[in-house]
Amino acid sequence: MAASKIAITIDDNLLKQLDYMVKSMGFPNRSKAIQEAVADKLKRLERTRLARECAKLDPDYEQNMAEEGFSMEIDEWPEY
């Protein structure tokens, strides 16, 4: 996987916390810890976006769409 080098500015207290996390959680370096933190945050934001989009759906419409053609198929289902 290709990687790009960037420069960031970070608050001194946050940097101390980062250094402590690198030592205590076994990260090989700051870069790896920051990379994993950014990836985690992006995943969380994506899940939040999905939840917001799902909240826009009309449950009755979605139910009707899911059941469209269902009545025709039910006669073809085997009896258990």
LUMZA-419850 format. One record per residue: x, y, z of N, C-alpha, C in turn; residue in one letter. Coordinates in Angstrom, 3 decimals, decimal comma. Layout:
BEGIN
[[X Y Z] [X Y Z] [X Y Z] "A"],
...
***
This chain:
BEGIN
[[0,848 -1,174 0,000] [0,000 0,000 0,000] [0,893 1,235 0,000] "M"],
[[0,599 2,162 -0,872] [1,357 3,405 -0,935] [1,016 4,279 0,257] "A"],
[[1,975 5,051 0,697] [1,766 5,957 1,825] [2,304 7,324 1,456] "A"],
[[1,708 8,341 2,056] [2,141 9,715 1,825] [2,583 10,322 3,141] "S"],
[[3,591 11,123 3,075] [4,091 11,796 4,260] [3,396 13,148 4,363] "K"],
[[2,913 13,481 5,580] [2,271 14,767 5,820] [2,865 15,383 7,077] "I"],
[[2,628 16,651 7,262] [3,039 17,338 8,486] [1,784 17,853 9,173] "A"],
[[1,718 17,708 10,493] [0,565 18,207 11,239] [1,058 19,036 12,420] "I"],
[[0,188 19,883 12,897] [0,442 20,635 14,120] [-0,482 20,061 15,176] "T"],
[[0,063 19,774 16,351] [-0,725 19,128 17,395] [-0,449 19,806 18,737] "I"],
[[-1,476 19,945 19,525] [-1,384 20,549 20,849] [-0,418 19,744 21,726] "D"],
[[0,364 20,434 22,572] [1,358 19,762 23,420] [0,737 18,696 24,321] "D"],
[[-0,411 18,997 24,925] [-1,049 18,009 25,809] [-1,512 16,786 25,025] "N"],
[[-2,027 17,013 23,845] [-2,456 15,907 23,000] [-1,260 15,065 22,576] "L"],
[[-0,140 15,711 22,303] [1,072 14,988 21,929] [1,568 14,113 23,086] "L"],
[[1,487 14,628 24,296] [1,883 13,827 25,463] [0,994 12,596 25,592] "K"],
[[-0,295 12,787 25,385] [-1,220 11,653 25,444] [-0,918 10,650 24,339] "Q"],
[[-0,601 11,155 23,165] [-0,257 10,290 22,048] [0,995 9,478 22,358] "L"],
[[2,020 10,131 22,867] [3,255 9,424 23,213] [3,012 8,360 24,272] "D"],
[[2,174 8,659 25,255] [1,849 7,679 26,284] [1,118 6,490 25,657] "Y"],
[[0,190 6,777 24,758] [-0,558 5,712 24,090] [0,372 4,839 23,243] "M"],
[[1,322 5,475 22,554] [2,265 4,713 21,726] [3,042 3,740 22,600] "V"],
[[3,518 4,208 23,739] [4,292 3,335 24,643] [3,427 2,265 25,286] "K"],
[[2,272 2,654 25,795] [1,460 1,717 26,579] [0,693 0,717 25,729] "S"],
[[0,364 1,078 24,500] [-0,438 0,180 23,663] [0,393 -0,544 22,618] "M"],
[[1,690 -0,321 22,630] [2,572 -1,084 21,755] [2,599 -0,665 20,302] "G"],
[[2,211 0,566 20,014] [2,349 1,039 18,641] [3,828 1,191 18,319] "F"],
[[4,231 0,915 17,099] [5,653 1,027 16,761] [6,134 2,479 16,714] "P"],
[[5,198 3,410 16,437] [5,581 4,819 16,359] [4,329 5,688 16,351] "N"],
[[4,540 6,998 16,400] [3,424 7,950 16,384] [2,620 7,838 15,096] "R"],
[[3,319 7,681 13,990] [2,637 7,638 12,695] [1,596 6,524 12,642] "S"],
[[1,970 5,349 13,127] [1,043 4,214 13,098] [-0,146 4,472 14,009] "K"],
[[0,091 5,060 15,172] [-1,002 5,362 16,101] [-1,963 6,379 15,486] "A"],
[[-1,423 7,414 14,873] [-2,264 8,432 14,248] [-3,017 7,848 13,061] "I"],
[[-2,353 7,028 12,277] [-2,999 6,400 11,122] [-4,205 5,568 11,561] "Q"],
[[-4,030 4,770 12,611] [-5,140 3,948 13,093] [-6,258 4,799 13,678] "E"],
[[-5,908 5,891 14,353] [-6,920 6,777 14,927] [-7,741 7,446 13,820] "A"],
[[-7,089 7,889 12,773] [-7,791 8,526 11,655] [-8,692 7,515 10,953] "V"],
[[-8,189 6,309 10,727] [-8,996 5,266 10,079] [-10,235 4,950 10,916] "A"],
[[-10,064 4,843 12,230] [-11,192 4,566 13,126] [-12,218 5,695 13,071] "D"],
[[-11,753 6,920 13,096] [-12,668 8,070 13,050] [-13,436 8,101 11,736] "K"],
[[-12,768 7,826 10,633] [-13,440 7,813 9,332] [-14,509 6,726 9,265] "L"],
[[-14,225 5,557 9,839] [-15,224 4,475 9,876] [-16,438 4,897 10,685] "K"],
[[-16,189 5,548 11,830] [-17,296 5,997 12,673] [-18,145 7,039 11,956] "R"],
[[-17,507 7,963 11,263] [-18,249 8,980 10,519] [-19,082 8,350 9,417] "L"],
[[-18,546 7,344 8,760] [-19,281 6,664 7,696] [-20,519 5,970 8,257] "E"],
[[-20,389 5,313 9,414] [-21,550 4,660 10,033] [-22,603 5,694 10,422] "R"],
[[-22,162 6,845 10,898] [-23,090 7,903 11,269] [-23,829 8,405 10,042] "T"],
[[-23,112 8,566 8,932] [-23,736 9,021 7,693] [-24,770 8,007 7,224] "R"],
[[-24,446 6,731 7,313] [-25,388 5,689 6,909] [-26,642 5,739 7,777] "L"],
[[-26,477 5,930 9,069] [-27,629 6,013 9,964] [-28,503 7,219 9,622] "A"],
[[-27,887 8,351 9,297] [-28,657 9,544 8,915] [-29,445 9,291 7,632] "R"],
[[-28,820 8,630 6,676] [-29,504 8,341 5,421] [-30,649 7,359 5,638] "E"],
[[-30,440 6,357 6,478] [-31,493 5,376 6,755] [-32,681 6,026 7,460] "C"],
[[-32,402 7,031 8,288] [-33,479 7,724 8,997] [-34,388 8,478 8,034] "A"],
[[-33,911 8,788 6,854] [-34,703 9,504 5,859] [-35,702 8,593 5,141] "K"],
[[-35,539 7,296 5,262] [-36,399 6,355 4,546] [-37,803 6,332 5,135] "L"],
[[-38,789 6,142 4,281] [-40,177 6,014 4,699] [-40,450 4,527 4,942] "D"],
[[-40,681 4,132 6,197] [-40,863 2,704 6,504] [-42,010 2,057 5,734] "P"],
[[-43,118 2,760 5,565] [-44,256 2,172 4,844] [-43,908 1,922 3,379] "D"],
[[-43,253 2,890 2,763] [-42,844 2,733 1,363] [-41,869 1,569 1,220] "Y"],
[[-40,898 1,506 2,111] [-39,900 0,430 2,052] [-40,554 -0,931 2,257] "E"],
[[-41,529 -1,016 3,162] [-42,245 -2,266 3,402] [-43,001 -2,685 2,153] "Q"],
[[-43,680 -1,737 1,523] [-44,425 -2,036 0,296] [-43,494 -2,498 -0,819] "N"],
[[-42,355 -1,850 -0,940] [-41,393 -2,249 -1,963] [-40,863 -3,656 -1,688] "M"],
[[-40,615 -3,970 -0,432] [-40,089 -5,287 -0,069] [-41,107 -6,384 -0,354] "A"],
[[-42,381 -6,056 -0,210] [-43,429 -7,053 -0,399] [-43,995 -7,071 -1,821] "E"],
[[-43,504 -6,205 -2,691] [-44,003 -6,145 -4,063] [-43,787 -7,496 -4,751] "E"],
[[-44,840 -8,046 -5,279] [-44,756 -9,331 -5,956] [-44,743 -10,514 -5,011] "G"],
[[-44,741 -10,256 -3,725] [-44,672 -11,325 -2,727] [-45,911 -12,214 -2,769] "F"],
[[-47,073 -11,606 -2,969] [-48,314 -12,391 -2,956] [-48,337 -13,411 -4,088] "S"],
[[-47,709 -13,098 -5,215] [-47,670 -14,041 -6,323] [-46,727 -15,206 -6,017] "M"],
[[-45,659 -14,929 -5,300] [-44,655 -15,948 -5,019] [-45,064 -16,895 -3,899] "E"],
[[-45,904 -16,451 -2,989] [-46,212 -17,246 -1,809] [-46,860 -18,579 -2,171] "I"],
[[-47,582 -18,610 -3,272] [-48,223 -19,863 -3,712] [-47,179 -20,864 -4,206] "D"],
[[-46,011 -20,384 -4,601] [-44,970 -21,263 -5,127] [-44,083 -21,834 -4,021] "E"],
[[-44,212 -21,338 -2,788] [-43,356 -21,791 -1,701] [-43,784 -23,171 -1,224] "W"],
[[-42,828 -24,038 -0,900] [-43,209 -25,363 -0,406] [-43,812 -25,259 0,992] "P"],
[[-44,705 -26,151 1,307] [-45,322 -26,157 2,628] [-44,435 -26,940 3,589] "E"],
[[-44,223 -26,398 4,772] [-43,357 -27,057 5,780] [-44,178 -27,641 6,878] "Y"],
***
